Amino acid sequence: MSFRLSQYVPVLDWGRTYNREALSNDLVAAVIVTIMLIPQSLAYALLAGLPPEAGIYASIVPIIFYAIFGTSRALAVGPVAVVSLMTAAAIGNIAETGTMGYALAALTLAFLSGAFLLFLGVFRLGFLANFLSHPVIAGFITASGILIASSQLKHIFGVSAGGDNLLEVLETLIAHLGNTNPITLAIGVSATAFLFWVRKGLKPLLRKAGLGPKLADILTKAGPVAAVLVTTLLTWGLGLADRGVSVVGSVPQSLPPLTMPSFSPELLKQLLIPAMLISVIGFVESISVAQTLAAKKRQRINPDQELIGLGAANLGAAFTGGYPVTGGFARSVVNFDAGAETPAAGAYTAVGLAIAAVALTPLVYFLPKATLAATIIVAVLSLVDFSILKKTWGYSRADFFAVAATILLTLGFGVETGVSAGVILSILLHLFKTSKPHVAEVGLVPGTQHFRNVLRHKVETDDRILSLRVDESLYFVNARFLEDMIQDRVTRDSPIRHVVLMCSAVNEVDYSALESLESINTRLRDLGVGLHLSEVKGPVMDRLRKSHLIDDLNGRVFQSQFDAWRVLTGAPRPVPAAAE
Amino acid sequence: MSFRLSQYVPVLDWGRTYNREALSNDLVAAVIVTIMLIPQSLAYALLAGLPPEAGIYASIVPIIFYAIFGTSRALAVGPVAVVSLMTAAAIGNIAETGTMGYALAALTLAFLSGAFLLFLGVFRLGFLANFLSHPVIAGFITASGILIASSQLKHIFGVSAGGDNLLEVLETLIAHLGNTNPITLAIGVSATAFLFWVRKGLKPLLRKAGLGPKLADILTKAGPVAAVLVTTLLTWGLGLADRGVSVVGSVPQSLPPLTMPSFSPELLKQLLIPAMLISVIGFVESISVAQTLAAKKRQRINPDQELIGLGAANLGAAFTGGYPVTGGFARSVVNFDAGAETPAAGAYTAVGLAIAAVALTPLVYFLPKATLAATIIVAVLSLVDFSILKKTWGYSRADFFAVAATILLTLGFGVETGVSAGVILSILLHLFKTSKPHVAEVGLVPGTQHFRNVLRHKVETDDRILSLRVDESLYFVNARFLEDMIQDRVTRDSPIRHVVLMCSAVNEVDYSALESLESINTRLRDLGVGLHLSEVKGPVMDRLRKSHLIDDLNGRVFQSQFDAWRVLTGAPRPVPAAAE
């Protein structure tokens, strides 16, 4: 492979052909996304336990860095719900919300995530994200949505509460319900109801009024902005902040500051595992969005380069007052629907947000936290989808079991335990499935050269020949299984003179399995029974040739099961000399 | 399955046909094994850091319990080298050698091991032991042998030393070398040299003198007894104990006492993981010996029942002053060679040892510890075998890497770290191998109905048809890989009208992979390309039928790749309607 700089810095690719039309499309998209991002960024900062401006800062430099290094043309990078929750969970045990230590830990977490993502990208380790199975991700996102929504209830009621799992959150909430502020509750409930209505009822209404589907969609997405405007004006006009309604308060009017993460070894050690989990979850979320959008325009996403793009974005967040970021679903879809053509749209959004950070921050002083909580609740409840339980139950119990455990453990013990358990469980279930492989006794489908399971198909067999199709790679976890099975089969059925292992499904034979095959060979030889192999694949045969098995084999290696059948049944037709 | 008591208590099976001839054969074997076991039991107790009588006690009741519940006819259960070392490592951090707490922890460890083995046996979980691959076990045994031998050097030099890993052991040894007792060293070195000579040189000599091979073998195995007798007499006769030679000292003259393990939750928690590791390692060692010996007489070993037998043996050890036990290689081979026919031989050995415990213990007062150390060193160095490194290097780098890591980590960080790392590493390497599966483009081998890799064989192909044989089960770890690969292949080669996935090597399609296949199907449909499946196996097809994939498939499911080829190339011969 030759080195091309543009491979690592995709901006060099699309930047060359950037023209006026793309510019105007990107600008329109940027304006729409900026308006949507202002309340969202404030809300997610609240969820992460950080001051509101951290959400804005985390949307500026990261989005530019991603525009330079990322491969998706529509992905919008910034704070997202699940990563914000995971940030709160990771830092919550280390520092008190609102302290300098908390903000510093958030920067450090972003730094570690960025470094880890870059490391994975540079060493092309993106496939590691595949260890998270689709059902585990779906279960995790659903459970996180519930956790997030319940963690925001305190803002709706205007009380204090906390905790890392559902039980703690609800317990502390209920304990404080006596202090509920009725005005806050009224704002919170009406904002939530309004936003749910916008999501479900407004769009059909707008369509009926004659608006195009895209415009209707974008106006619907602007619902949170309306809620923010109305409740802020009300709070300001009626002086509700003095009557106990918790508001965002003063936010510094400034561009993102230059910040430094902490390099204290102890803090780095404490945050390393959370940072790795956040990186992987963030990457998986981001790449799913990017691939979905790219497929619609027949564009390609390079997973390893995405790691580099997201890594750069997180490093950007770490040095400019942010916290861990990734590609968000809602904002990316809005960006795409609004017509963004290149990552430059993201850069313009960053400019928009920078202007907002300098000029508009005083306007959010009277924005009630209950409104932000309402936007979070409505956004994350759309992530909650238990249908994965039903789907996996119908298809595969092992997958169902992994999802159910992920959901229960995430709700019961928090995000880190939940997602780790999901990964470990899916790996163990997979190994368990391969430990007792399906082995079919096969016979010839009449009139063909094709062999199928004797129990499922009407096939020809021969008493003297035991043809076994082993439906699994042979490796240490199942090596002994085959040994025991053949021993059982051959000592039981005395007429057998030949055992043929049909290896069409054997994709690997590791050293443990090689020893098992050697031992099977020795035992069969002692019994005067031949051991033959058929349909051994190229890569497997290459490896077996390095061992003594083939030389010592008490039988032959046949190219196809049909060749084996012809030779061993003594069929009349000539067969060429056995060769792989 | 019907319940038969004799399935769980094999003694009911062989006990019915027990006759005079078996009795006399078993008695002869028992006498020989008893003589060999006396010094061995004392030595392994020393290695485990326990008083010498613990080794004798651990050989009495456990051997009887195994005789009742075990399935091997020749296995001799008792203390073995590796398990003794692991016991010392597990307890060393909890209590001081020689204290009551140490002995209590040993009983508790035996109790936990027994309970865990019984649990595995009753729930038929014996296959879990397969997670230890053969190369990892070989590497672990080799490294343990080195650790054990080096830990005994202190007794040869007559100094104190300790540590859980090779570096610590050698460091503390060298630091104390100044205190070497020259008489002890003389005894230790001559005993070691004598035993090595017995092992290598005596047998050919005895054969030349006209002895039969079996008798020569048994006499050779009696070497340690001779060393014990001579050095004990010397020490007693010359009063060497007063000149600084460390001796076994007074051993209580008693049958195994009735003891209780501790049920302190804290201690149980501390010992749980070590007990699990000891159980699994002990089980693997024991079952390999049992299967090797059973195969020689065409007998069968039932792994799950073996777990029950070993579990009972360990519980027996826990309640009669012992420590963790398992089936030992050396003693079992001697038992087998001496002609043991049934597990009753083990019971007679137990009687012999019980007599020894009551009558002979005063005789070992003057037995030098250096002699015991010499027997251990000579025994374990026969376990050290680095050839596994060479064998795996030639066959499979992944296996080599797992062995090398196991050896280095066991030597460098002790037995528990070593074996855990070996298991985890082999699993990760396996997953890694399956994450980027081999996918072969196949074509028809002329004159047959057989399809092989276009790169390895001269085959017929058709530009419009892309036939891919996926050489791996499709599951979450590699689900996305296939999606990306087909996307790449089809957008690149425009003439392709049909993609046929030949599924002969696909043994599983999990939910993540199902989603990937659905997404491949959608994308290919958008491109106007058909997606077909061929040679889908019964169990996989059963599952796919539960999903929407087959209904929505933008193509057909063919029983064989040849059917697919005939239909898609428009070959003249008729094809029956597609059915799995």
Interface residues (C-beta under 8 A of the other chain):
Chain A: F127 N130 F131 L132 S133 H134 P135 V136 A295 R298 R300 K391 T392 G394 Y395 S396 A398 D399 S426 I427 H430 L431 K433 T434 S435 K436 P437 H438 A440 V445 T448 Q449 H450 R452 N453 R456 D471 E472 S473 Y475 F476 V477 N478 A479 R480 F481 D484 Q487 T491 S504 A505 V506 N507 E508 D510 Y511 S512 L514 E515 R523 K537 G538 P539 R543 K546 S547 Q559 S560 F562
Chain B: F127 N130 F131 L132 S133 H134 P135 V136 A295 R298 R300 P303 K391 T392 G394 Y395 S396 A398 D399 S426 I427 H430 L431 K433 T434 S435 K436 P437 H438 A440 V445 T448 Q449 H450 R452 N453 R456 D471 E472 S473 Y475 F476 V477 N478 A479 R480 F481 Q487 T491 S504 A505 V506 N507 E508 D510 Y511 S512 L514 E515 R523 K537 G538 P539 R543 K546 S547 Q559 S560 F562
